[in-house]
Amino acid sequence: MSDSGWQPAVDNLQSQINSLNSQVSVLSGQEGSQAAQLVSLTSEVNALQTEVSTIQQQVAQDNLLADLSGVSVSNAFDTPALLSLNGNSVLQMPTSPSIDGKPFRITIFARVSHNGSNSPNFYGTLKLGNSLQSLTLGTASYIAASSSQTGTFNGLFFSAIDFVWDSVSQKLFVLERNEFSQRTSLGFVSGLGTPAGVEQDGFDVASQSALQFVFSAQWNNVSNPTTITLSQFKLSLI
């Protein structure tokens, strides 16, 4: 969403602020005006100004809502592990501004590497929630080129998934997916997908604060150093 896309909302809030300030000015000039009414109006003005500042800040940050770029994990052999950055694994939707009915995007760009044998494979999973037990939204995988493959693998994948959350139905819906996957002589990294039949029905999410995302990784048939880093893992309005 461009700066101009926010302008009508900002203009509406500014109009309310101007109207309230006019009322404050009138009351302040009257003898015996009720102090409680002045306090109430001033509080409303401050709340609206805070909302305007929040909107302007999001615009200045290219509509960024949350950013956990740099999360990584190494050597998650045979058992999934959450990627983390400074001990934090959860990409958390903020409670302000409201994103009810407003499309937003989760963007992922990953670098994967391992050195394995005996047909190694990799699974990277985007989950809706804050734990390994959370609902799977999609899984990226590395498939070996042959059952006897050995050697060092370095791969990339990118995914941008557009969602909308509806407070009435308390559902999260997938709107669109765009992906990039890298093929190499050693194998193929597939991009994230979404479980068949789930997109239309939506995912149950009771509140905006419950919009949380984590990413997990797992390698099989690998005993050498492995790593995955999400150089981009963020939420933004679109």
C-alpha positions as CSV (number, residue, x, y, z in Angstrom):
1,M,0.0,0.0,0.0
2,S,1.4,3.4,-1.0
3,D,1.5,6.5,1.2
4,S,-1.5,7.9,-0.7
5,G,-3.5,4.8,0.3
6,W,-3.3,5.8,3.9
7,Q,-4.1,9.5,3.3
8,P,-7.9,9.3,3.5
9,A,-7.7,7.6,6.9
10,V,-5.2,10.2,8.1
11,D,-7.3,13.1,6.7
12,N,-10.4,11.7,8.5
13,L,-8.6,11.4,11.8
14,Q,-7.1,14.9,11.4
15,S,-10.6,16.3,10.8
16,Q,-11.8,14.7,14.0
17,I,-8.9,16.2,15.9
18,N,-9.6,19.7,14.5
19,S,-13.2,19.4,15.5
20,L,-12.3,18.3,19.0
21,N,-9.7,21.1,19.3
22,S,-12.4,23.6,18.3
23,Q,-14.7,22.3,21.1
24,V,-11.8,22.5,23.6
25,S,-11.1,26.1,22.6
26,V,-14.7,27.1,23.0
27,L,-15.1,25.4,26.4
28,S,-11.8,26.9,27.6
29,G,-13.1,30.4,26.9
30,Q,-16.2,29.9,28.9
31,E,-16.4,30.7,32.6
32,G,-17.5,27.8,34.7
33,S,-16.9,25.2,31.9
34,Q,-16.8,21.7,33.2
35,A,-13.3,20.4,33.8
36,A,-14.4,16.8,33.3
37,Q,-15.6,17.6,29.8
38,L,-12.3,19.3,28.9
39,V,-10.3,16.4,30.2
40,S,-12.5,14.0,28.2
41,L,-12.1,15.9,24.9
42,T,-8.3,16.3,25.5
43,S,-8.0,12.6,26.0
44,E,-9.9,11.9,22.7
45,V,-7.6,14.3,20.9
46,N,-4.5,12.6,22.3
47,A,-5.8,9.1,21.3
48,L,-6.5,10.3,17.8
49,Q,-3.1,11.9,17.5
50,T,-1.5,8.6,18.6
51,E,-3.4,6.7,15.9
52,V,-2.3,9.2,13.3
53,S,1.3,8.8,14.4
54,T,1.1,5.0,14.3
55,I,-0.3,5.1,10.7
56,Q,2.4,7.6,9.6
57,Q,5.1,5.4,11.2
58,Q,3.9,2.3,9.4
59,V,3.9,4.3,6.1
60,A,7.4,5.5,6.8
61,Q,8.5,1.9,7.3
62,D,7.0,0.7,4.1
63,N,3.9,-0.7,5.9
64,L,6.1,-3.0,8.0
65,L,4.2,-4.7,10.8
66,A,6.7,-7.1,12.2
67,D,10.2,-8.2,11.2
68,L,12.2,-11.2,12.5
69,S,14.7,-11.4,9.6
70,G,17.8,-13.3,10.5
71,V,16.2,-16.2,12.3
72,S,18.2,-19.4,11.9
73,V,18.9,-22.9,13.2
74,S,21.7,-25.4,12.7
75,N,22.0,-29.2,13.0
76,A,18.3,-30.0,13.5
77,F,18.8,-33.7,12.7
78,D,15.8,-36.0,12.4
79,T,13.7,-33.8,14.8
80,P,12.2,-30.4,13.9
81,A,13.6,-27.3,15.6
82,L,12.3,-23.7,15.5
83,L,14.4,-21.0,13.9
84,S,15.2,-18.2,16.3
85,L,16.9,-14.8,16.6
86,N,18.3,-13.7,20.0
87,G,16.0,-16.3,21.7
88,N,12.8,-15.2,19.8
89,S,11.1,-17.5,17.4
90,V,7.7,-15.9,17.0
91,L,6.8,-13.4,14.2
92,Q,4.1,-11.6,16.1
93,M,1.3,-9.5,14.5
94,P,1.1,-6.2,16.6
95,T,-2.3,-5.2,18.0
96,S,-2.1,-1.8,16.4
97,P,-3.0,-0.7,13.7
98,S,-6.0,-2.9,13.2
99,I,-5.5,-5.3,10.2
100,D,-9.1,-6.5,10.3
101,G,-10.1,-6.9,6.6
102,K,-6.8,-5.5,5.4
103,P,-4.6,-7.8,3.3
104,F,-1.1,-8.4,4.6
105,R,1.9,-10.3,3.4
106,I,4.4,-12.7,5.0
107,T,7.7,-12.7,3.2
108,I,10.3,-15.4,3.5
109,F,13.7,-15.7,1.8
110,A,15.8,-18.7,2.9
111,R,19.3,-20.0,2.5
112,V,19.8,-23.7,3.2
113,S,23.0,-25.6,3.3
114,H,24.1,-29.1,4.3
115,N,26.7,-31.7,3.5
116,G,25.2,-35.2,3.5
117,S,25.0,-38.7,2.1
118,N,22.6,-41.5,1.5
119,S,19.9,-39.3,-0.1
120,P,19.7,-36.5,2.4
121,N,16.6,-34.4,2.6
122,F,15.4,-31.2,4.3
123,Y,12.0,-29.8,5.4
124,G,11.3,-26.2,6.3
125,T,7.8,-25.5,7.6
126,L,5.9,-22.3,8.1
127,K,3.4,-22.6,11.0
128,L,0.5,-20.6,12.2
129,G,1.1,-20.3,16.0
130,N,4.0,-20.2,18.3
131,S,5.3,-23.8,18.7
132,L,6.3,-26.9,16.8
133,Q,2.8,-28.3,17.4
134,S,1.1,-25.4,15.6
135,L,-0.8,-25.7,12.4
136,T,1.3,-26.1,9.3
137,L,0.7,-23.5,6.6
138,G,3.2,-24.8,4.2
139,T,6.4,-26.8,3.8
140,A,9.5,-26.2,1.7
141,S,11.6,-29.3,1.0
142,Y,14.8,-30.4,-0.5
143,I,14.7,-33.5,-2.6
144,A,18.0,-35.3,-3.5
145,A,18.7,-35.8,-7.2
146,S,19.4,-39.5,-6.7
147,S,19.4,-42.0,-3.9
148,S,23.2,-42.1,-3.9
149,Q,23.8,-38.4,-3.8
150,T,26.6,-37.0,-1.6
151,G,28.2,-33.6,-1.3
152,T,27.6,-30.1,-0.2
153,F,24.3,-28.5,-1.0
154,N,23.4,-24.8,-1.0
155,G,20.0,-23.7,-2.0
156,L,17.6,-20.8,-1.9
157,F,13.8,-20.4,-1.8
158,F,11.5,-17.4,-1.6
159,S,7.8,-17.2,-0.7
160,A,5.4,-14.3,-0.4
161,I,2.0,-15.3,0.9
162,D,-0.9,-12.8,1.1
163,F,-3.5,-13.2,3.8
164,V,-6.5,-11.4,5.2
165,W,-7.9,-11.8,8.6
166,D,-11.6,-11.3,9.2
167,S,-12.8,-10.5,12.8
168,V,-16.4,-11.5,12.1
169,S,-15.7,-15.0,11.0
170,Q,-12.5,-15.1,13.1
171,K,-10.7,-16.7,10.1
172,L,-7.4,-16.2,8.3
173,F,-7.7,-16.6,4.6
174,V,-4.9,-17.1,2.0
175,L,-5.3,-14.7,-0.9
176,E,-2.3,-15.4,-3.1
177,R,1.1,-17.1,-3.1
178,N,4.2,-16.2,-5.1
179,E,7.3,-18.4,-4.9
180,F,10.8,-19.0,-6.2
181,S,12.7,-22.2,-5.9
182,Q,16.3,-23.1,-6.8
183,R,17.3,-26.2,-8.8
184,T,20.9,-27.5,-8.6
185,S,22.8,-30.5,-9.9
186,L,22.4,-32.1,-6.5
187,G,18.7,-31.7,-6.1
188,F,15.7,-29.4,-6.0
189,V,14.4,-27.1,-3.3
190,S,10.6,-26.8,-3.6
191,G,8.8,-23.7,-2.4
192,L,6.1,-23.5,0.3
193,G,2.7,-24.8,-0.4
194,T,-0.6,-24.6,1.4
195,P,-2.6,-27.7,2.4
196,A,-5.2,-28.5,-0.2
197,G,-8.8,-27.5,0.6
198,V,-7.8,-25.3,3.5
199,E,-7.4,-22.0,1.8
200,Q,-11.1,-21.5,1.0
201,D,-12.3,-22.6,4.4
202,G,-9.8,-20.4,6.2
203,F,-7.8,-21.0,9.4
204,D,-9.3,-20.4,12.8
205,V,-7.8,-17.3,14.4
206,A,-9.8,-15.7,17.2
207,S,-8.0,-12.3,17.5
208,Q,-5.4,-10.2,15.8
209,S,-3.0,-10.9,18.7
210,A,-3.3,-14.6,17.9
211,L,-1.7,-14.0,14.5
212,Q,1.7,-15.6,15.2
213,F,4.0,-17.4,12.8
214,V,7.1,-19.6,13.4
215,F,9.4,-21.5,11.0
216,S,10.9,-24.9,11.7
217,A,13.6,-27.0,10.0
218,Q,14.6,-30.6,9.9
219,W,17.2,-32.7,8.1
220,N,17.2,-36.4,7.6
221,N,20.0,-38.7,6.5
222,V,22.5,-35.9,7.3
223,S,25.1,-36.0,10.0
224,N,27.3,-33.1,8.9
225,P,26.9,-29.4,9.7
226,T,23.6,-27.9,8.4
227,T,22.0,-24.5,8.6
228,I,19.1,-22.5,7.4
229,T,18.8,-18.7,7.7
230,L,15.8,-16.6,6.8
231,S,17.4,-13.4,5.6
232,Q,13.8,-12.1,5.3
233,F,11.0,-13.1,7.6
234,K,8.5,-10.3,8.0
235,L,4.9,-9.1,8.0
236,S,3.7,-6.1,6.1
237,L,0.5,-4.5,4.9
238,I,-0.1,-4.5,1.1
